[in-house]
Amino acid sequence: MTINITDNNLKELIENSEALVVDFWAEWCGPCKMISPIVDELSEQYAGRVTVGKVNIENDDCQEIVAGNSIRSVPTILFFRKGELVDKHIGGGAKDILESKIKTCFNK
């Protein structure tokens, strides 16, 4: 299950998650709608091993996250390991691409 991430909980998630995937998206974004089910599926597949969250960049309670992570286009997916940003994926993509990044970033 994916977590709704806001300015209020991102810092804690980064600090307390061994492996964290953050999907930045927007309602008006076609590629976001295409990749969202893949992110959800990976969240279920890696439950208990990788924390997966989503940030709706249109929400007022997410503006610090968007600015702080220099999000300029969506979808953008960030991969954090032990509190450090280790990879970034911009744009759409197939499940195997994102799964490969999870395996590479987190040795899962």
Number of C-alpha atoms within 10 A of each C-alpha: 16 18 14 14 21 21 17 12 13 18 13 11 19 21 15 12 17 16 24 26 25 23 27 25 24 17 10 10 12 13 15 21 15 14 19 17 12 17 24 15 14 21 20 15 13 15 13 10 14 21 22 25 23 19 25 20 23 14 11 10 15 19 16 15 20 18 11 9 11 9 17 10 13 21 27 18 22 19 22 23 18 14 17 13 15 14 15 14 16 15 12 19 15 10 15 10 11 18 17 13 18 20 10 12 17 18 9 13
